[in-house]
Amino acid sequence: MSTLRAALTSLGLVFVAAAAPAKGQFAFGVAGGATIPSGSLDDRQNLGFNGLATVQLGVPAFPFQLRADLQYNSFGGKRFSDALNQTINGNDTRVISGTLNGVFSPLAGPVKPYLIGGVGYYDTQLKGTDATRKLGYNYGAGVKFGLTGASIFVEARMHQIPDATFGVGGNRTTARFIPVTVGIMF
């Protein structure tokens, strides 16, 4: 019981420290880049693009931060042949997501590599079909370059959403894609 009490007290102190005003605790940013379809999504979709709005909350001198992201990804459809050798024009796919992520950045200084991962709600739609709304997850890495009053970041993350899109055979498959994103945090 005392271990649970100590853990809850520690967690409470982290939240209190996060709520206290201090330089560098709260940041917001925007980003964009290319999105690479992976797995069965790569069978139907071409290289796409993404846009991101983000908010990050951290405690000074603590290597773990929380980050909330809203992201839009779009992919153009590929032309392909089905099992009967009929040409099919692929439809565009778009994914809108809201994710809550943990960011681990153990190094201090102007250049900070980090690991990021989390869970989120993904709204995926292949043009001409109903949207699917599912929970998914993401993980990846990035590097942040500190500037005066802002920082630039570059990251890549694998996003996976079970049963969110259609494979070439028409069955539901896991949507996998990798946004490679460049952004700025203020």
N, C-alpha and C positions, 0 to 999 in steps of 0.2 A: 504494500500500500504506500509506503514512503517513497518508493521508486516512482510510482504513478504520480504522487503529489509533487515530487521534484521535477518530473517531466512536464507536468501541467504548469508549474510555476515558471520553469524556463521558457516554455512556449508563451506564457503570458508576458514575460519580460521582453521577449522578442517583439511581440505586437505592440507593447507600450513604447519600446524604443523606436519602432517603425512609425508610430503616430507622432512622436516628438519632432519638432522642427529641427532639421539639420541639413547642411549643404549636401547635395548629391543623393538624397534619399528617393526623390520622386523624379521620374523622367518620362517624357512622351516622345514619340517619333513616328516617322513615316518612311516607307521603303518600297522598293519595287525590283523586279528582275524577271528572269526566265524561269519557267517551270518545266521540269523534265518528267514526262510520264514514265512509269515503271511497271513491270509485270504485265498483266493483261490490259491495263489501260494503255500501255505503249502499243499494243496490237491495233487499237482503234484510233488513237489520238496522236497528233503531231506535237512538237515542242510548243509550249504555251507561254503565257506571261502571268505575272502576279502583282498585286498591290497590297500593302500592309499598313495598318495603323496600330500602334502599340503604346501601352502604358506599363511602366516598370516601377516597382516599389522595393527598396532595399534599406538595409541598416548599415551605416558607416562602419568600415573595418570588419564587416561580416561577409564572407564570400558567397552567400546564397541570397538571391533576390526572387521575387515573384513578378511574373510578367503576363499581362493579358493582351492577346492579339486578336484583331479582326482582319481577316484576309480574304481576298478575292483571287481566284485562279481561273484561267480560261485556256482551253485547248481547242485547236482546229481539228476537225475530223479527217481521217485518212480514207482514201479509196482502197478497197481490198476486194478479194474474190472469196466467195463462200465455198462450201464443200461441193456445190454443183457447178463451180467455176463461173458463177454469175458475179458481175462487178457490182459492188455496193458502194454508194457514196456515204462515207462516214459523217455522222452528225457531230457538231461541236458539243463539248462538255464544259460545264462551269461548276466550280465548287466555291461556296461561301462558307467560311468557318469562323467560329469564335472559340479560342483556346485559352486555357490557363496553364502556365508553364513555370517550372522551376529553372532558374539559371544559376549555374555554379561557376564562379570565376575566382579561382584561388590566388591569382597573381595580382599584385598592385603595380601601378605604373601607368604610363601613357598607352601602352599596347597590352591589351588584356584578352587572352584566349578564354573561351568559355564553352561549357556544355549546356545544352538546353533540351528540355523534354517536358511533355505534359499531355493532357487530355482535352478533348473539346467536342463541340457539337458541329457537325458538318452537314450542309445542305448541298446535295450533289444532283445535277440534272444533265442528262443526255438530251439534246434538243429533240423534241417530238415525243418525249416520254414524261411521265410524272416524276417529280423530284423525290429523292429519298432523303430522309433526315435521320442521321445515325450518330452515335458516339464513335469517336475514333481517337487515335493517339499519334504523337509525333516525337521525334528525337533527332538530335543533330549537334552541330558544333559551329562556332563562329569566332570572330576576333573583333574587338572593339578598339578603335584608335582615338585616344583622347585629344580633344582640341580645346581651346579656350571657350568655355560656355556651351560646348556641344561635343558630340563624339560621332564618328562615322563607324558603322558596323557592316560586316560582310558575314553571311551565314548560309548554311545549307542544312535542311532538315528533311527527313523522310516522314511523310504523312501517310497513315494507313487507316482506311475506313472499311470495315467488313461489309460485304454484300451491298456495296453502294453503287455499283455500275454494272454494265452488261459486257460480257466477254464477246468475242467474235461469234461464238456459237449461240448467243442469245441468252445464256444463263447468267445469273448474278454472280459477280466476283468482287474481291477486295480491290478497292481503288487505292493505288499507290502512286505517289508522285513526290518529286523533290524540288521545292522552290529554292533557287539560288538567288539570294536577296541582298541588295546593297541599300543601306538607309542611313538616316541621321537621327540622333537622339538629342533632345534639348533638356 
